[in-house]
């Protein structure tokens, strides 16, 4: 999460690398920082910022501002614009894969020792197919 937010701060144009579908999948995650990541992505896609300073200025009145400034003061992980978009896509893909694995483990644990309900069975099948697509175990 931190890496993705830091990349957006240093390279705001990289926000265009994350699809609407990925943002939707991120929105279903229950992890600290995901709301900030989604808000940054949506803001930068709707109204691109030319610089980190402009991005931070948009967040000045929000409680997350101080943490964003801390992340902005760290050295960028990549030196130019092309790799940040790729790195951001990779970071988002890792976050989504991690959430997929977590949800799959929860469903499997719930299914042990009891007959699966139709909804849970359908979700378990969908998650298993999704995990196979992203190169899961």
Buried (B, 14 or more C-beta within 10 A) or exposed (E): BEBBBBBBBBBBBBBEBBEEEBBEBBEEBEEEBBEBBBBBBBBBBEEEBEEBEEBBEBBEEEEBBEBBBEBBEEEBBBEEEEBBBEBBBBBBBBBBBEBBBEBBEEBEEEBEEEEBEEEBEEBBEBBBEBBEEEEBE
